[in-house]
Amino acid sequence: MKIIKDKTGHFGRGLWYEEGEIEGIAERHRQDCLRLANEPDSPALDVDKFVEIYLPRALNTEIILDPYMDLQSVEGPDVLGATHFDPDCLKIQIDRRVTEEAERSDQWGRYNATATHEAGHCILHPMIFQCDPNQQVLFRPNTLNKISCLKRTIEDRYSGEWWEYQANQMMANLLMPKKLFLAYFEMERNAYGVQSNGELVQDEHLFGAVVGYLARTFQVSKQAVKYRLGELNQIPHPEQEDMLKDNGFVSFGDILSGKG
């Protein structure tokens, strides 16, 4: 990691991570957390334990998790989460609608993604946001040292927000670490007697079954599984939307927005 000039013009400084660096940081935190929880072989990360028990020890700072903030009423309908970089603690807030929907449906994918995205900011970005008093120029007045995270940025659609891209890389590697995720994917694909990923994607029923298995195993959404598979070059990458449409799938943009 190195500090560079922020080309977006939002900050005086930015952070540059080498390829694979965030993956390595995430893997160390994930393994340390699972060992602390005495769950070394669990594919799913207990996100609340990670944020409330493990991270304060790992980062040597107080972390306050508030999963019932009414962020959308205050900051706009697209805000899912926020991270506050206070001098003496870090605060993670999740919009109450995300949490309440997870509780109603017992589907925790979006909650887990939002919480680990905000945790990614806590791990990667204190040296920028906790120390820069000019942070408020990016966001709304009276939001000093605070990042408000929109639905589109948590769902991997950016407009130059390097800090959101990095937080999403941390989220993906915490929830779906590459080697473990691919091992489970290949095991489940092979269990259906499918020899190639291309053959799997062509069969909508089998593909859906494998995606559902991975979502349950890693406690993420089906949309996140599909995007991660694309990111790891196991299925057509999100940019190849025409190929998806030709095979009867909606675009990855629609998948990520919940329309898939």
Phi, psi and omega per residue, in radians:
M1 nan 2.478 3.040
K2 -2.528 2.667 3.101
I3 -1.505 2.283 -3.112
I4 -2.276 3.007 3.033
K5 -1.251 2.365 -3.140
D6 -1.404 1.899 -3.084
K7 -1.317 -0.210 3.123
T8 -1.310 -0.317 -3.110
G9 1.459 0.010 -3.123
H10 -1.411 -0.567 -3.058
F11 -2.300 2.882 3.025
G12 -1.311 -0.511 -3.073
R13 -2.289 2.700 3.008
G14 -2.298 3.032 3.108
L15 -2.079 2.397 3.083
W16 -2.056 2.186 3.060
Y17 -1.952 2.350 3.099
E18 -1.184 2.770 3.115
E19 -1.009 2.261 3.133
G20 1.520 -0.182 -3.074
E21 -1.209 -0.801 3.123
I22 -1.137 -0.664 3.077
E23 -0.998 -0.767 3.135
G24 -1.150 -0.729 3.101
I25 -1.080 -0.791 -3.137
A26 -1.077 -0.746 -3.103
E27 -1.117 -0.707 3.111
R28 -1.106 -0.790 3.129
H29 -1.125 -0.752 -3.121
R30 -1.078 -0.852 -3.112
Q31 -1.145 -0.695 3.109
D32 -1.117 -0.698 3.125
C33 -1.145 -0.778 -3.127
L34 -1.133 -0.635 3.081
R35 -1.174 -0.714 3.117
L36 -1.076 -0.670 3.139
A37 -1.455 0.021 -3.096
N38 1.019 0.693 3.120
E39 -2.285 0.948 -2.986
P40 -1.123 -0.383 -3.066
D41 -1.828 0.134 -3.084
S42 -1.322 2.229 3.056
P43 -1.271 -0.493 -3.113
A44 -1.631 2.407 3.085
L45 -1.618 2.247 3.037
D46 -1.341 1.785 -2.954
V47 -1.162 -0.734 3.140
D48 -1.116 -0.706 3.069
K49 -1.109 -0.698 -3.137
F50 -1.060 -0.801 -3.071
V51 -1.326 -0.781 -2.968
E52 -1.569 -0.464 -3.077
I53 -1.920 -0.876 -3.054
Y54 -1.307 -0.906 -3.002
L55 -1.037 -0.716 3.102
P56 -0.998 -0.650 3.103
R57 -1.233 -0.786 -3.066
A58 -1.171 -0.664 -3.093
L59 -1.680 -0.084 3.133
N60 0.966 0.808 3.105
T61 -2.674 2.736 3.088
E62 -1.278 2.387 3.061
I63 -2.196 2.200 -3.123
I64 -1.926 2.128 3.108
L65 -1.834 2.147 3.069
D66 -2.143 1.775 -3.073
P67 -1.551 0.138 -3.070
Y68 -2.192 0.508 3.084
M69 -1.293 2.489 3.098
D70 -1.599 1.139 -3.041
L71 -1.157 -0.677 -3.031
Q72 -1.193 -0.567 3.103
S73 -1.206 -0.571 -3.066
V74 -1.559 -0.710 -2.966
E75 -1.982 -0.159 3.124
G76 2.218 2.725 -2.985
P77 -1.243 -0.195 -3.091
D78 -1.730 0.006 -3.086
V79 -1.476 2.129 3.120
L80 -1.766 -0.561 -3.076
G81 -2.724 2.964 3.121
A82 -2.664 2.639 3.055
T83 -2.194 2.240 3.085
H84 -1.849 2.257 3.107
F85 -1.809 1.324 3.099
D86 -1.333 2.741 -3.104
P87 -1.030 -0.599 -3.048
D88 -1.931 0.035 3.127
C89 -2.899 2.927 3.025
L90 -2.023 2.382 -3.121
K91 -2.091 2.214 3.059
I92 -1.902 2.177 3.112
Q93 -2.074 2.427 3.082
I94 -2.167 2.358 3.131
D95 -1.050 2.385 -3.041
R96 -1.033 -0.489 -3.121
R97 -1.158 -0.624 3.092
V98 -1.113 -0.805 -3.109
T99 -1.204 -0.787 -3.098
E100 -1.145 -0.651 3.088
E101 -1.138 -0.691 3.097
A102 -1.101 -0.728 -3.141
E103 -1.163 -0.678 -3.132
R104 -1.191 -0.760 -3.001
S105 -1.664 -0.242 -3.007
D106 1.006 0.533 3.033
Q107 -1.990 1.905 -2.941
W108 -1.799 0.234 -3.062
G109 -1.055 -0.909 -3.110
R110 -1.172 -0.689 3.099
Y111 -1.050 -0.858 -3.120
N112 -1.082 -0.696 3.124
A113 -1.134 -0.768 -3.121
T114 -1.142 -0.796 -3.106
A115 -1.124 -0.742 -3.128
T116 -1.314 -0.483 3.004
H117 -1.067 -0.840 3.122
E118 -1.143 -0.664 3.061
A119 -1.056 -0.607 3.085
G120 -1.041 -0.709 3.063
H121 -1.082 -0.730 -3.129
C122 -1.084 -0.643 -3.106
I123 -1.354 -0.745 -2.941
L124 -1.650 -0.468 -2.832
H125 -2.099 0.087 3.128
P126 -0.984 -0.627 -3.080
M127 -1.140 -0.367 3.095
I128 -1.630 -0.925 -2.971
F129 -1.485 -0.506 -3.106
Q130 -1.353 -0.342 -3.040
C131 -1.927 -0.108 -3.028
D132 -1.809 1.816 -3.117
P133 -1.212 -0.173 3.139
N134 -1.572 0.113 -3.119
Q135 -0.977 -0.533 -3.033
Q136 -1.162 -0.275 -3.125
V137 -1.189 -0.380 -3.126
L138 -1.373 -0.710 -3.010
F139 -1.832 -2.753 -3.078
R140 -1.385 2.856 3.111
P141 -0.994 2.619 3.085
N142 1.138 0.511 3.077
T143 -2.102 0.743 -3.124
L144 -1.022 2.298 3.102
N145 0.983 0.766 -3.139
K146 -2.382 2.426 3.024
I147 -1.981 2.160 3.010
S148 -1.762 2.171 -3.004
C149 -1.834 2.149 -3.097
L150 -1.526 2.776 3.127
K151 -0.963 -0.753 -3.053
R152 -1.146 -0.603 -3.105
T153 -1.378 -0.578 3.057
I154 -1.201 -0.423 3.133
E155 -1.714 0.418 2.979
D156 1.195 0.649 3.006
R157 -2.173 2.021 -2.951
Y158 -2.075 2.788 2.960
S159 -2.234 0.920 3.131
G160 1.561 0.090 -3.089
E161 -1.393 1.520 -3.104
W162 -1.054 -0.574 -3.118
W163 -1.184 -0.562 3.101
E164 -1.318 -0.681 3.074
Y165 -1.039 -0.781 -3.135
Q166 -1.132 -0.723 3.106
A167 -1.106 -0.631 3.101
N168 -1.222 -0.604 3.061
Q169 -1.117 -0.707 3.072
M170 -1.106 -0.782 3.133
M171 -1.016 -0.879 -3.082
A172 -1.068 -0.710 -3.092
N173 -1.353 -0.455 3.027
L174 -1.271 -0.757 -3.055
L175 -1.492 -0.612 -3.070
M176 -2.356 1.191 -3.099
P177 -1.027 2.412 -2.922
K178 -0.885 -1.019 -3.030
K179 -1.116 -0.790 -3.117
L180 -1.175 -0.758 -3.127
F181 -1.072 -0.786 -3.139
L182 -1.198 -0.590 3.099
A183 -1.105 -0.776 3.112
Y184 -1.177 -0.665 3.113
F185 -1.076 -0.852 -3.114
E186 -1.159 -0.657 3.123
M187 -1.097 -0.786 -3.110
E188 -1.251 -0.692 3.082
R189 -1.051 -0.804 -3.120
N190 -1.172 -0.506 3.126
A191 -1.096 -0.440 3.094
Y192 -1.583 0.069 3.124
G193 1.315 0.330 -3.141
V194 -1.624 2.261 -3.015
Q195 -1.663 -0.319 -3.088
S196 -2.438 2.714 3.110
N197 -1.202 -0.589 3.101
G198 -1.078 -0.743 3.094
E199 -1.109 -0.670 -3.141
L200 -1.123 -0.815 -3.096
V201 -1.116 -0.542 3.141
Q202 -1.201 -0.434 -3.124
D203 -1.735 1.732 -3.018
E204 -1.053 -0.669 -3.111
H205 -1.155 -0.849 -3.130
L206 -1.165 -0.711 3.125
F207 -1.057 -0.766 3.110
G208 -1.090 -0.646 3.127
A209 -1.160 -0.740 3.128
V210 -1.163 -0.744 3.116
V211 -1.078 -0.770 3.121
G212 -1.076 -0.694 3.104
Y213 -1.093 -0.790 -3.132
L214 -1.150 -0.673 3.127
A215 -1.091 -0.756 3.123
R216 -1.184 -0.707 -3.067
T217 -1.167 -0.727 -3.078
F218 -1.737 0.015 3.107
Q219 0.989 0.881 3.075
V220 -2.269 3.047 3.120
S221 -1.405 2.772 3.060
K222 -1.086 -0.624 3.106
Q223 -1.073 -0.717 3.134
A224 -1.155 -0.661 3.103
V225 -1.064 -0.822 -3.126
K226 -1.082 -0.743 -3.138
Y227 -1.162 -0.717 3.140
R228 -1.123 -0.699 3.085
L229 -1.076 -0.692 3.085
G230 -1.168 -0.740 3.135
E231 -1.067 -0.602 -3.137
L232 -1.600 0.227 3.042
N233 1.093 0.570 3.075
Q234 -1.636 -0.463 3.033
I235 -2.360 2.975 -3.125
P236 -0.893 2.366 -3.126
H237 -1.170 2.709 -3.133
P238 -0.876 -0.541 3.131
E239 -1.175 -0.376 -3.063
Q240 -1.567 0.971 -3.040
E241 -1.191 -0.558 -3.135
D242 -1.091 -0.668 3.124
M243 -1.129 -0.696 3.108
L244 -1.091 -0.800 -3.111
K245 -1.096 -0.672 3.125
D246 -1.088 -0.440 -3.139
N247 -1.724 0.220 3.039
G248 1.563 0.192 3.127
F249 -1.826 2.660 2.991
V250 -1.292 3.030 -3.129
S251 -1.244 2.791 3.083
F252 -1.124 -0.554 3.073
G253 -1.041 -0.744 3.088
D254 -1.210 -0.670 3.103
I255 -1.007 -0.818 -3.074
L256 -1.241 -0.459 3.126
S257 -1.502 0.060 3.071
G258 1.602 0.121 -3.121
K259 -1.582 -0.168 -3.083
G260 -1.449 nan nan
